[in-house]
Amino acid sequence: MSGSPYGDDRGNKDATITKTDGIGTMTPAEGLDNSTSPAPGQPFLIGEAMTGGYGKGADILHQCTIAVEKGQIAVIVGPNGAGKSTAMKAVFGMLTLREGRVVLDGADISHLTPQARVAKGMGFVPQNANIFTSMTVEENLEMGAFIRTDDYSDTMAQVYDLFPILKDKRLQPAGELSGGQRQQVAVGRALMTQPKLLMLDEPTAGVSPIVMDELFDRVIEVARSGISILMVEQNARQALAIADKGYVLVQGRNAYTDTGQALLADPEVRRSFLGG
């Protein structure tokens, strides 16, 4: 990519913490099976009418639908206990759906394990325990390339271009990094698989506002490279500001679905979920 990644109204405009040359040559899912493509009018990723929970317990999701278009950002927000992370895990195959299905790039992947979904082009960054603390930064990134049989040095260079601090600290144990830097390692490791879809569960939890802005800027850059983003985020107002599509969940159900900007402008959404 070339030129500023901030040609639209999404993201932080503070040039003091933002690169201006974009993500470079990051490309999604090279070498994976791209033989299928979404049917006309079908999103790149859709978790459709998902109903389910954990084990034999009660359902947490109730006819919940989450979709993401190619190269766009979809954000899931809502109150605590709304089923946001559960919806993310359902898409990734970490719980069995009792109803509904998950379709990625035109193929129904509802029956696939999480490992198989990674091979199909999903990258998932959980909120907790998302790095190997005793390994160096570079070793963490190398672990992200475990499914690849090709030369991944170019992808690693792209990750270092996206997160320059990681290159500086590449030989340092990841457990010694700050919270924001650890999140960069986690995202970078997921990008090493060359995903078509990058899923982020609370990526800014516990980081400072300035680090949050910078992480969101990087999310925008990744989306601009053609990778779809599905993100659960506690900082709802800031997340919706960069979202192409927003989903407000309440008790495992879709309460509001619209563009990020439309949800920010909705008086009821602002009053109930964004603090006025």
Backbone as JSON, one array per atom type, in Angstrom:
{
  "sequence": "MSGSPYGDDRGNKDATITKTDGIGTMTPAEGLDNSTSPAPGQPFLIGEAMTGGYGKGADILHQCTIAVEKGQIAVIVGPNGAGKSTAMKAVFGMLTLREGRVVLDGADISHLTPQARVAKGMGFVPQNANIFTSMTVEENLEMGAFIRTDDYSDTMAQVYDLFPILKDKRLQPAGELSGGQRQQVAVGRALMTQPKLLMLDEPTAGVSPIVMDELFDRVIEVARSGISILMVEQNARQALAIADKGYVLVQGRNAYTDTGQALLADPEVRRSFLGG",
  "N": [[0.85, -1.19, 0.0], [0.37, 2.34, -0.47], [0.75, 5.83, 0.37], [-1.26, 7.8, 2.73], [-2.83, 5.97, 5.35], [-5.11, 7.05, 6.3], [-7.21, 8.14, 4.81], [-9.91, 8.23, 5.06], [-12.6, 8.72, 7.44], [-11.95, 7.21, 9.62], [-10.36, 6.27, 12.66], [-7.36, 7.36, 14.46], [-5.89, 10.56, 14.1], [-3.51, 11.62, 14.9], [-0.41, 12.4, 14.08], [1.89, 12.03, 15.51], [1.94, 9.56, 16.72], [1.42, 7.81, 14.77], [2.07, 5.93, 11.88], [2.59, 6.94, 8.48], [2.75, 5.6, 6.17], [1.31, 3.35, 5.77], [0.64, -0.23, 5.66], [2.5, -1.45, 4.12], [3.44, -4.24, 2.23], [1.68, -6.16, 3.09], [-0.23, -9.01, 2.65], [-3.23, -10.93, 2.41], [-3.58, -14.29, 3.47], [-2.01, -15.73, 1.56], [-1.18, -18.55, -0.38], [-3.02, -20.21, 0.82], [-6.09, -22.1, 0.47], [-7.95, -20.6, -1.8], [-10.08, -21.08, -3.41], [-12.79, -20.86, -3.24], [-15.4, -18.41, -3.19], [-17.37, -15.76, -1.81], [-20.89, -16.05, -2.31], [-22.89, -14.01, -4.52], [-23.83, -11.1, -2.86], [-23.45, -12.24, -0.38], [-21.8, -12.0, 2.76], [-18.21, -11.89, 3.4], [-17.48, -13.25, 5.71], [-19.73, -14.95, 7.77], [-21.43, -15.57, 10.71], [-24.17, -17.16, 11.17], [-27.38, -16.83, 12.51], [-26.68, -17.96, 15.02], [-26.94, -20.22, 17.66], [-26.23, -21.38, 20.84], [-24.11, -22.75, 23.48], [-21.8, -23.49, 26.14], [-20.6, -26.77, 26.41], [-22.99, -28.84, 27.95], [-24.5, -26.89, 28.96], [-26.77, -24.07, 29.45], [-28.06, -22.21, 26.65], [-26.11, -19.52, 25.44], [-25.89, -17.83, 23.29], [-28.41, -16.62, 21.13], [-29.92, -17.08, 18.28], [-28.06, -15.4, 17.06], [-26.43, -13.24, 14.83], [-23.52, -12.48, 13.08], [-21.55, -10.67, 10.86], [-18.97, -10.05, 8.41], [-17.53, -8.02, 5.98], [-15.27, -8.3, 3.15], [-12.07, -7.08, 3.87], [-13.0, -5.23, 5.7], [-13.98, -3.77, 8.9], [-15.54, -5.18, 11.6], [-17.29, -4.71, 14.58], [-18.05, -5.95, 17.78], [-20.05, -5.06, 20.4], [-21.38, -4.33, 23.69], [-23.1, -4.82, 26.87], [-21.54, -6.17, 29.91], [-21.48, -9.7, 30.03], [-23.04, -10.07, 27.81], [-22.56, -11.89, 25.83], [-20.58, -11.43, 23.99], [-17.81, -12.28, 23.67], [-18.37, -14.96, 23.54], [-19.77, -15.14, 21.14], [-17.67, -14.57, 19.4], [-16.03, -16.8, 19.91], [-17.72, -18.79, 19.03], [-17.77, -18.35, 16.28], [-15.16, -19.03, 15.77], [-15.12, -21.69, 16.32], [-14.94, -22.75, 18.88], [-16.97, -23.55, 20.46], [-19.8, -25.7, 20.26], [-22.29, -25.22, 17.92], [-25.77, -25.23, 18.37], [-27.74, -24.44, 16.74], [-27.73, -22.77, 13.56], [-24.98, -21.53, 11.5], [-21.56, -21.23, 10.28], [-19.98, -19.43, 7.81], [-17.26, -19.01, 5.72], [-15.7, -17.17, 3.3], [-17.37, -18.21, 1.33], [-17.55, -20.91, 1.93], [-19.02, -23.39, 3.96], [-18.02, -23.74, 7.18], [-18.78, -24.82, 9.53], [-18.45, -27.31, 10.7], [-15.79, -27.6, 11.22], [-12.78, -27.88, 13.2], [-11.17, -25.54, 15.51], [-8.4, -25.49, 14.82], [-8.45, -26.36, 12.17], [-9.86, -24.27, 11.08], [-8.07, -22.19, 11.3], [-6.23, -23.03, 9.37], [-7.84, -22.6, 7.18], [-7.87, -19.9, 7.02], [-8.44, -18.24, 9.22], [-7.48, -16.09, 11.85], [-6.92, -15.86, 15.29], [-6.93, -13.9, 18.17], [-6.88, -14.25, 21.45], [-8.18, -12.74, 24.5], [-6.72, -13.15, 26.89], [-3.65, -14.73, 28.02], [-2.21, -14.81, 25.56], [0.32, -14.83, 24.47], [3.61, -16.35, 24.36], [5.3, -16.14, 27.13], [7.91, -16.75, 27.99], [9.36, -17.03, 25.72], [11.25, -15.35, 23.14], [10.4, -12.27, 21.42], [10.7, -12.66, 18.65], [10.68, -15.45, 18.49], [8.05, -15.94, 19.29], [6.7, -14.89, 17.06], [7.62, -16.64, 15.12], [6.39, -18.96, 16.01], [3.84, -18.39, 15.23], [3.89, -19.0, 12.57], [3.51, -21.67, 12.26], [1.87, -23.3, 10.67], [2.78, -23.0, 8.15], [4.66, -23.82, 5.24], [6.28, -22.49, 3.59], [8.68, -19.88, 2.84], [8.68, -17.61, 5.34], [9.8, -15.17, 5.85], [9.36, -12.69, 4.63], [6.79, -12.04, 5.53], [7.3, -11.77, 8.26], [8.93, -9.52, 8.17], [7.03, -7.68, 7.33], [5.35, -7.64, 9.56], [7.11, -6.52, 11.41], [7.37, -4.07, 10.21], [4.83, -3.07, 10.59], [4.68, -3.01, 13.37], [7.05, -1.44, 14.65], [8.44, -1.35, 17.13], [8.61, -3.95, 17.94], [10.56, -5.07, 16.34], [12.8, -3.83, 17.35], [12.87, -5.01, 19.83], [13.13, -7.7, 19.36], [14.72, -9.82, 20.28], [14.18, -9.99, 22.91], [12.68, -11.44, 25.83], [9.21, -12.05, 25.58], [7.6, -11.78, 27.79], [8.64, -9.7, 29.23], [7.78, -7.37, 28.15], [5.73, -4.38, 27.82], [2.14, -4.05, 28.45], [0.79, -3.13, 26.13], [2.72, -3.65, 24.16], [2.86, -6.41, 24.35], [0.36, -7.06, 23.33], [0.77, -6.29, 20.7], [2.63, -8.21, 19.93], [0.98, -10.48, 20.08], [-0.95, -9.93, 18.11], [0.74, -9.71, 15.91], [1.76, -12.33, 15.78], [-0.55, -13.74, 15.06], [-0.91, -12.64, 12.53], [1.17, -13.77, 11.17], [0.27, -16.17, 10.17], [-0.87, -15.46, 7.85], [-3.69, -14.59, 7.64], [-7.07, -14.58, 6.34], [-9.11, -13.56, 7.74], [-9.01, -11.74, 10.67], [-9.38, -12.12, 14.07], [-10.1, -10.42, 17.01], [-10.13, -10.38, 20.44], [-11.07, -8.23, 22.77], [-8.77, -6.37, 22.37], [-7.63, -4.04, 23.45], [-7.7, -4.18, 26.17], [-6.77, -3.14, 29.34], [-4.77, -1.38, 28.52], [-3.22, 1.87, 28.0], [-4.92, 4.97, 27.06], [-3.54, 6.21, 24.88], [-2.08, 4.11, 23.82], [-4.17, 2.46, 23.11], [-5.32, 3.98, 21.02], [-3.24, 3.79, 19.17], [-3.12, 1.03, 18.69], [-5.64, 0.68, 17.52], [-5.22, 2.17, 15.21], [-3.4, 0.51, 13.9], [-5.01, -1.7, 13.48], [-6.76, -0.64, 11.58], [-4.93, -0.33, 9.47], [-4.3, -3.0, 8.89], [-6.81, -3.92, 8.0], [-7.04, -2.37, 5.72], [-5.24, -3.62, 4.09], [-6.66, -5.68, 3.06], [-7.46, -7.71, 4.72], [-10.04, -9.06, 6.62], [-11.57, -7.86, 9.63], [-12.7, -8.9, 12.75], [-13.87, -7.89, 15.78], [-14.09, -7.87, 19.29], [-14.81, -5.48, 21.7], [-14.24, -3.51, 24.58], [-14.08, -0.78, 24.83], [-16.34, 0.83, 23.64], [-17.25, 3.16, 22.28], [-14.96, 4.23, 21.02], [-14.23, 2.04, 19.46], [-16.44, 1.68, 17.72], [-16.12, 3.95, 16.25], [-14.19, 3.36, 14.37], [-15.3, 1.35, 12.99], [-16.69, -0.43, 10.23], [-18.98, -1.92, 10.38], [-21.22, -2.44, 13.05], [-22.15, -4.35, 15.9], [-24.44, -4.63, 18.42], [-24.82, -6.52, 21.19], [-27.15, -8.04, 23.39], [-27.76, -10.05, 26.05], [-27.01, -12.28, 24.51], [-28.28, -11.88, 22.11], [-28.93, -10.18, 19.0], [-29.19, -6.81, 19.38], [-28.88, -4.25, 18.24], [-27.91, -3.42, 14.96], [-25.81, -1.95, 12.67], [-24.05, 0.52, 10.67], [-20.88, 1.59, 12.04], [-20.79, 4.37, 12.48], [-23.49, 5.08, 12.34], [-24.53, 3.76, 14.58], [-23.18, 5.11, 16.59], [-24.44, 7.53, 16.35], [-27.01, 6.98, 17.09], [-29.51, 7.76, 19.33], [-30.64, 6.05, 21.31], [-28.83, 3.92, 21.46], [-26.58, 5.34, 22.3], [-27.48, 6.26, 24.79], [-28.01, 3.89, 26.2], [-25.75, 2.24, 25.96], [-23.38, 3.64, 25.55], [-22.9, 5.54, 27.41], [-24.34, 7.93, 27.21]],
  "CA": [[0.0, 0.0, 0.0], [1.1, 3.59, -0.44], [-0.08, 6.93, 0.79], [-1.74, 7.77, 4.1], [-3.93, 5.05, 5.59], [-6.21, 7.76, 6.96], [-7.92, 8.94, 3.82], [-11.32, 8.33, 5.4], [-12.85, 9.32, 8.74], [-11.75, 6.26, 10.68], [-9.08, 6.18, 13.36], [-6.66, 8.48, 15.06], [-5.18, 11.39, 13.13], [-2.34, 12.2, 15.54], [0.75, 11.89, 13.36], [3.0, 11.76, 16.41], [1.96, 8.16, 17.1], [0.87, 7.06, 13.66], [2.82, 5.9, 10.65], [1.84, 7.51, 7.38], [2.99, 4.88, 4.92], [0.47, 2.16, 5.69], [1.11, -1.53, 6.12], [3.47, -2.01, 3.2], [3.0, -5.23, 1.26], [0.92, -7.21, 3.76], [-1.27, -9.62, 1.83], [-3.94, -11.93, 3.21], [-3.83, -15.7, 3.18], [-1.35, -16.27, 0.39], [-0.84, -19.94, -0.25], [-4.14, -20.98, 1.32], [-7.08, -22.45, -0.53], [-8.84, -19.47, -2.08], [-10.86, -21.48, -4.58], [-14.18, -20.45, -3.09], [-15.63, -16.99, -2.96], [-18.74, -15.58, -1.35], [-21.95, -15.9, -3.3], [-23.3, -12.6, -4.65], [-24.62, -10.59, -1.75], [-23.11, -12.89, 0.88], [-20.59, -11.44, 3.35], [-17.02, -12.74, 3.39], [-17.64, -14.13, 6.87], [-20.99, -14.79, 8.49], [-21.94, -16.5, 11.7], [-25.59, -16.91, 10.87], [-28.4, -17.37, 13.42], [-25.95, -18.86, 15.92], [-27.51, -20.52, 18.97], [-25.4, -22.38, 21.5], [-23.42, -22.42, 24.71], [-20.66, -24.34, 26.43], [-20.95, -28.09, 26.9], [-24.42, -29.11, 28.02], [-25.13, -25.78, 29.67], [-27.81, -23.29, 28.77], [-27.62, -21.4, 25.51], [-25.67, -18.15, 25.68], [-26.25, -17.13, 22.07], [-29.78, -16.91, 20.71], [-30.16, -16.6, 16.92], [-27.13, -14.27, 16.89], [-25.79, -13.18, 13.51], [-22.39, -11.56, 12.97], [-20.98, -10.78, 9.52], [-17.87, -9.14, 8.08], [-17.21, -7.95, 4.56], [-13.85, -8.38, 2.83], [-11.27, -5.89, 4.12], [-13.7, -4.28, 6.55], [-13.88, -3.96, 10.34], [-16.81, -5.36, 12.3], [-17.05, -4.61, 16.01], [-19.11, -6.45, 18.65], [-20.06, -4.37, 21.69], [-22.54, -4.64, 24.52], [-22.8, -4.86, 28.31], [-20.92, -7.38, 30.42], [-22.36, -10.85, 30.01], [-23.93, -10.03, 26.64], [-22.24, -12.96, 24.9], [-19.69, -10.92, 22.94], [-16.7, -13.21, 23.48], [-18.94, -16.24, 23.15], [-20.03, -15.05, 19.7], [-16.37, -14.69, 18.74], [-15.59, -18.19, 20.01], [-18.59, -19.6, 18.18], [-17.28, -18.19, 14.92], [-13.86, -19.71, 15.68], [-15.3, -23.12, 16.51], [-14.58, -23.15, 20.23], [-18.15, -24.16, 21.06], [-20.64, -26.34, 19.26], [-23.57, -24.55, 17.68], [-26.96, -26.07, 18.33], [-28.42, -23.97, 15.54], [-26.96, -21.78, 12.82], [-23.8, -21.99, 10.77], [-20.5, -20.25, 10.03], [-19.53, -19.51, 6.42], [-16.09, -18.19, 5.44], [-15.27, -17.13, 1.9], [-18.25, -19.03, 0.52], [-17.56, -22.31, 2.35], [-19.56, -23.66, 5.3], [-16.95, -24.32, 8.0], [-19.37, -25.07, 10.84], [-18.02, -28.61, 11.23], [-14.34, -27.63, 11.36], [-12.15, -27.53, 14.48], [-10.44, -24.27, 15.44], [-7.15, -25.65, 14.08], [-8.76, -26.41, 10.74], [-10.3, -22.93, 10.67], [-6.83, -21.42, 11.09], [-5.71, -23.43, 8.07], [-8.71, -22.03, 6.16], [-7.67, -18.46, 6.91], [-8.83, -17.48, 10.4], [-6.5, -15.82, 12.89], [-7.65, -15.5, 16.5], [-6.13, -13.39, 19.27], [-7.72, -14.2, 22.65], [-7.9, -11.62, 25.4], [-5.74, -13.51, 27.9], [-2.71, -15.81, 27.71], [-2.12, -14.82, 24.1], [1.71, -14.9, 24.03], [4.49, -17.23, 25.11], [6.08, -15.13, 27.86], [9.32, -17.13, 28.15], [10.01, -16.97, 24.41], [11.52, -14.01, 22.64], [9.41, -11.72, 20.48], [10.85, -13.31, 17.35], [10.22, -16.84, 18.62], [6.59, -15.88, 19.27], [6.26, -14.71, 15.68], [7.91, -17.89, 14.42], [5.34, -19.91, 16.38], [2.66, -18.06, 14.44], [4.03, -19.53, 11.21], [3.62, -23.12, 12.38], [1.14, -24.02, 9.63], [3.32, -22.65, 6.85], [5.8, -24.58, 4.75], [7.04, -21.63, 2.7], [9.56, -18.9, 3.48], [7.82, -16.59, 5.94], [10.62, -14.01, 6.25], [8.72, -11.46, 4.16], [5.69, -11.75, 6.44], [7.87, -11.26, 9.5], [9.36, -8.15, 7.89], [5.82, -6.86, 7.3], [4.92, -7.46, 10.94], [8.03, -5.55, 12.02], [7.04, -2.77, 9.63], [3.58, -2.66, 11.23], [4.99, -2.77, 14.78], [8.51, -1.25, 14.67], [9.02, -1.6, 18.44], [8.87, -5.38, 18.06], [11.85, -5.34, 15.72], [13.82, -3.38, 18.3], [12.87, -5.9, 20.99], [12.88, -9.04, 18.83], [15.47, -10.84, 21.03], [13.81, -9.86, 24.32], [11.53, -12.29, 26.21], [7.94, -11.32, 25.42], [7.04, -11.51, 29.1], [9.22, -8.47, 29.78], [7.23, -6.22, 27.44], [4.55, -3.72, 28.37], [0.89, -4.64, 28.02], [0.52, -2.79, 24.75], [3.66, -4.36, 23.31], [2.44, -7.82, 24.32], [-0.74, -7.17, 22.38], [1.36, -6.22, 19.37], [3.19, -9.54, 19.67], [-0.13, -11.41, 19.85], [-1.51, -9.64, 16.79], [1.76, -10.06, 14.92], [1.83, -13.78, 15.65], [-1.7, -14.14, 14.26], [-0.69, -12.22, 11.14], [2.16, -14.67, 10.56], [-0.45, -17.24, 9.46], [-1.47, -14.83, 6.67], [-5.13, -14.85, 7.7], [-8.06, -13.82, 5.58], [-9.94, -12.94, 8.77], [-8.31, -11.59, 11.94], [-10.35, -11.96, 15.15], [-9.45, -9.83, 18.17], [-11.01, -10.36, 21.61], [-10.66, -7.18, 23.72], [-7.34, -6.1, 22.14], [-7.1, -2.88, 24.19], [-7.94, -4.35, 27.61], [-5.67, -2.86, 30.23], [-3.73, -0.5, 27.98], [-3.51, 3.29, 28.15], [-5.65, 5.53, 25.91], [-2.69, 6.48, 23.72], [-1.77, 2.8, 23.23], [-5.4, 2.03, 22.48], [-5.42, 4.68, 19.73], [-2.23, 3.26, 18.26], [-3.56, -0.31, 18.3], [-6.73, 0.83, 16.57], [-4.63, 2.6, 13.95], [-2.82, -0.66, 13.26], [-6.14, -2.5, 13.02], [-7.2, -0.02, 10.32], [-3.94, -0.65, 8.43], [-4.47, -4.4, 8.52], [-8.02, -4.01, 7.2], [-6.76, -1.75, 4.42], [-4.48, -4.57, 3.28], [-7.6, -6.65, 2.52], [-7.82, -8.69, 5.73], [-11.25, -8.71, 7.37], [-11.36, -7.78, 11.07], [-13.83, -9.07, 13.66], [-13.29, -7.46, 17.05], [-14.87, -7.58, 20.49], [-14.1, -4.37, 22.33], [-14.9, -2.88, 25.72], [-14.13, 0.66, 24.57], [-17.33, 0.76, 22.55], [-17.33, 4.39, 21.49], [-13.77, 4.32, 20.18], [-14.25, 0.94, 18.49], [-17.44, 1.96, 16.7], [-15.63, 5.05, 15.41], [-13.38, 2.82, 13.27], [-15.99, 0.16, 12.47], [-17.6, -0.38, 9.09], [-20.23, -2.51, 10.84], [-21.25, -2.64, 14.49], [-23.18, -5.24, 16.44], [-24.68, -4.49, 19.85], [-25.47, -7.71, 21.71], [-27.74, -8.03, 24.73], [-28.17, -11.41, 26.44], [-26.77, -13.22, 23.43], [-29.12, -11.59, 20.95], [-28.68, -8.92, 18.3], [-30.07, -5.71, 19.78], [-28.75, -3.22, 17.21], [-26.92, -3.7, 13.92], [-25.75, -0.85, 11.71], [-22.67, 0.98, 10.53], [-20.35, 2.13, 13.28], [-21.18, 5.78, 12.63], [-24.92, 5.15, 12.61], [-24.75, 3.36, 15.97], [-22.71, 6.22, 17.42], [-25.41, 8.62, 16.25], [-28.32, 6.53, 17.55], [-29.69, 8.22, 20.71], [-30.9, 4.93, 22.22], [-27.56, 3.22, 21.64], [-25.73, 6.21, 23.13], [-27.99, 6.31, 26.16], [-28.0, 2.58, 26.86], [-24.5, 1.5, 25.89], [-22.2, 4.48, 25.36], [-22.81, 6.54, 28.47], [-25.0, 9.18, 26.86]],
  "C": [[0.88, 1.23, 0.0], [0.15, 4.69, -0.05], [-0.57, 6.76, 2.21], [-2.86, 6.76, 4.26], [-5.14, 5.72, 6.18], [-6.91, 8.68, 5.99], [-9.41, 9.04, 4.1], [-11.43, 8.88, 6.82], [-12.59, 8.38, 9.91], [-10.39, 6.49, 11.34], [-8.51, 7.48, 13.83], [-5.87, 9.24, 14.01], [-3.89, 11.98, 13.69], [-1.08, 11.61, 14.91], [1.92, 11.57, 14.27], [3.05, 10.31, 16.82], [1.54, 7.26, 15.96], [1.82, 7.09, 12.48], [1.96, 6.45, 9.52], [2.0, 6.71, 6.1], [2.25, 3.56, 4.85], [1.2, 0.89, 6.08], [2.11, -2.16, 5.16], [2.83, -3.04, 2.29], [2.24, -6.38, 1.9], [-0.19, -7.72, 2.86], [-1.93, -10.74, 2.6], [-3.87, -13.32, 2.62], [-3.2, -16.22, 1.91], [-1.01, -17.73, 0.64], [-1.95, -20.8, 0.32], [-5.13, -21.25, 0.19], [-8.06, -21.32, -0.71], [-9.78, -19.8, -3.23], [-12.32, -21.08, -4.47], [-14.26, -18.96, -2.9], [-17.08, -16.82, -2.57], [-19.72, -15.48, -2.51], [-22.34, -14.43, -3.39], [-24.2, -12.18, -3.5], [-24.31, -11.21, -0.41], [-21.83, -12.29, 1.45], [-19.42, -12.41, 3.26], [-17.05, -13.73, 4.54], [-19.01, -13.88, 7.46], [-21.17, -15.94, 9.47], [-23.43, -16.26, 11.75], [-26.51, -17.62, 11.87], [-27.8, -18.36, 14.42], [-26.67, -18.98, 17.27], [-26.65, -21.61, 19.61], [-24.78, -21.86, 22.77], [-22.27, -23.38, 24.92], [-21.12, -25.68, 27.0], [-22.45, -28.33, 26.83], [-25.17, -28.01, 28.76], [-26.16, -25.06, 28.83], [-27.21, -22.51, 27.62], [-27.22, -20.0, 25.98], [-26.0, -17.27, 24.48], [-27.63, -17.58, 21.61], [-30.02, -16.26, 19.33], [-29.28, -15.37, 16.6], [-26.46, -14.36, 15.53], [-24.72, -12.09, 13.51], [-21.77, -11.75, 11.59], [-19.9, -9.73, 9.31], [-17.65, -9.18, 6.58], [-15.69, -7.99, 4.36], [-13.16, -7.03, 3.1], [-11.95, -4.85, 4.98], [-13.55, -4.67, 8.02], [-15.29, -4.08, 10.9], [-16.51, -5.44, 13.79], [-18.28, -5.12, 16.77], [-18.99, -5.75, 19.99], [-21.32, -4.75, 22.44], [-22.14, -4.71, 25.98], [-22.09, -6.15, 28.69], [-21.93, -8.52, 30.43], [-23.29, -10.92, 28.81], [-23.67, -11.16, 25.66], [-21.28, -12.55, 23.81], [-18.55, -11.9, 22.65], [-17.19, -14.58, 23.06], [-19.26, -16.25, 21.65], [-18.74, -15.2, 18.91], [-15.91, -16.15, 18.76], [-16.45, -19.12, 19.17], [-18.13, -19.53, 16.73], [-15.99, -18.98, 14.72], [-13.96, -21.21, 15.94], [-14.95, -23.63, 17.89], [-15.79, -23.6, 21.05], [-19.02, -24.69, 19.94], [-21.97, -25.61, 19.14], [-24.69, -25.58, 17.69], [-27.85, -25.69, 17.15], [-27.51, -22.96, 14.86], [-25.75, -22.39, 12.14], [-22.79, -20.85, 10.64], [-19.98, -20.48, 8.61], [-18.38, -18.53, 6.22], [-15.74, -18.3, 3.97], [-16.07, -18.11, 1.03], [-18.36, -20.48, 0.93], [-18.12, -22.43, 3.76], [-18.48, -24.38, 6.11], [-17.46, -24.7, 9.39], [-18.85, -26.34, 11.5], [-16.54, -28.64, 11.56], [-13.9, -27.28, 12.77], [-11.5, -26.16, 14.37], [-9.14, -24.38, 14.64], [-7.39, -25.67, 12.58], [-9.21, -25.05, 10.23], [-9.09, -22.0, 10.49], [-6.26, -21.75, 9.72], [-6.55, -22.87, 6.92], [-8.62, -20.51, 6.08], [-8.15, -17.62, 8.06], [-7.63, -17.28, 11.32], [-7.24, -15.3, 14.11], [-6.68, -15.07, 17.58], [-7.02, -13.3, 20.5], [-7.32, -13.05, 23.56], [-6.76, -11.93, 26.36], [-4.84, -14.63, 27.41], [-2.49, -15.93, 26.2], [-0.69, -14.73, 23.57], [2.44, -15.95, 24.85], [5.51, -16.34, 25.84], [7.56, -15.47, 27.96], [10.09, -17.1, 26.83], [10.29, -15.53, 24.02], [10.39, -13.56, 21.72], [9.49, -12.47, 19.15], [10.4, -14.77, 17.4], [8.7, -16.91, 18.66], [6.07, -15.75, 17.85], [6.5, -15.98, 14.87], [6.86, -18.95, 14.76], [4.07, -19.65, 15.59], [2.7, -18.64, 13.04], [4.04, -21.05, 11.2], [2.91, -23.88, 11.28], [1.74, -23.81, 8.25], [4.53, -23.51, 6.49], [6.68, -23.75, 3.81], [7.96, -20.74, 3.51], [8.69, -17.76, 4.02], [8.59, -15.32, 6.34], [9.99, -12.7, 5.79], [7.57, -11.06, 5.08], [6.2, -11.2, 7.76], [8.34, -9.82, 9.32], [8.16, -7.2, 7.86], [5.29, -6.62, 8.71], [5.81, -6.44, 11.65], [7.8, -4.15, 11.46], [5.78, -2.2, 10.28], [3.83, -2.26, 12.68], [6.5, -2.61, 14.95], [9.15, -1.57, 16.02], [9.35, -3.09, 18.61], [10.19, -5.77, 17.41], [12.98, -4.95, 16.67], [13.97, -4.37, 19.46], [12.77, -7.38, 20.59], [13.6, -10.15, 19.61], [15.15, -10.81, 22.52], [12.66, -10.81, 24.65], [10.24, -11.48, 26.18], [7.32, -10.98, 26.76], [7.56, -10.26, 29.75], [8.63, -7.21, 29.15], [6.06, -5.6, 28.19], [3.29, -4.39, 27.84], [0.57, -4.37, 26.56], [1.45, -3.51, 23.79], [3.34, -5.85, 23.24], [1.29, -8.02, 23.34], [-0.24, -7.1, 20.95], [1.97, -7.57, 18.98], [2.07, -10.52, 19.32], [-0.74, -11.19, 18.47], [-0.53, -10.03, 15.69], [1.86, -11.55, 14.7], [0.65, -14.29, 14.83], [-1.52, -13.78, 12.79], [0.32, -13.11, 10.42], [1.51, -15.84, 9.83], [-1.02, -16.76, 8.14], [-2.97, -15.06, 6.61], [-5.92, -14.04, 6.69], [-8.92, -13.01, 6.54], [-9.15, -12.91, 10.07], [-9.33, -11.27, 13.02], [-9.63, -11.51, 16.41], [-10.44, -9.73, 19.31], [-10.44, -9.39, 22.63], [-9.19, -6.8, 23.55], [-6.78, -4.95, 22.95], [-7.33, -3.0, 25.69], [-6.67, -4.06, 28.39], [-4.58, -1.97, 29.69], [-4.17, 0.95, 28.12], [-4.26, 3.82, 26.93], [-4.78, 5.76, 24.69], [-2.3, 5.17, 23.03], [-3.0, 2.24, 22.54], [-5.55, 2.68, 21.1], [-4.45, 4.08, 18.72], [-2.61, 1.86, 17.79], [-4.7, -0.23, 17.29], [-6.22, 1.29, 15.2], [-4.05, 1.41, 13.18], [-3.92, -1.6, 12.74], [-6.66, -1.96, 11.68], [-6.24, -0.38, 9.19], [-4.09, -2.1, 7.96], [-5.7, -4.57, 7.64], [-7.79, -3.44, 5.81], [-5.94, -2.66, 3.52], [-5.37, -5.66, 2.69], [-8.02, -7.72, 3.5], [-9.05, -8.19, 6.48], [-10.95, -8.76, 8.86], [-12.69, -7.99, 11.79], [-13.31, -8.86, 15.06], [-14.35, -7.3, 18.12], [-14.12, -6.51, 21.25], [-14.92, -3.72, 23.44], [-15.0, -1.38, 25.56], [-15.04, 0.9, 23.37], [-17.31, 2.01, 21.67], [-16.15, 4.48, 20.52], [-13.77, 3.24, 19.1], [-15.25, 1.2, 17.37], [-16.99, 3.06, 15.76], [-14.79, 4.54, 14.25], [-14.09, 1.68, 12.55], [-16.79, 0.46, 11.21], [-18.97, -0.89, 9.5], [-20.13, -2.73, 12.34], [-22.41, -3.52, 14.9], [-23.27, -5.02, 17.95], [-25.44, -5.73, 20.3], [-26.01, -7.46, 23.11], [-28.26, -9.43, 25.0], [-28.1, -12.38, 25.26], [-27.58, -13.0, 22.18], [-28.68, -10.29, 20.3], [-29.69, -7.87, 18.76], [-30.08, -4.6, 18.74], [-27.66, -3.65, 16.24], [-26.97, -2.57, 12.91], [-24.29, -0.52, 11.46], [-22.2, 1.53, 11.88], [-20.82, 3.56, 13.52], [-22.66, 5.92, 12.95], [-25.23, 4.76, 14.06], [-24.28, 4.46, 16.92], [-23.72, 7.36, 17.45], [-26.78, 8.25, 16.78], [-28.52, 6.93, 19.02], [-29.9, 7.08, 21.7], [-29.63, 4.13, 22.49], [-26.64, 4.04, 22.54], [-26.17, 6.18, 24.57], [-27.77, 4.99, 26.89], [-26.62, 1.95, 26.95], [-23.24, 2.35, 25.83], [-22.1, 5.6, 26.41], [-23.38, 7.89, 28.12], [-24.41, 9.87, 25.65]]
}
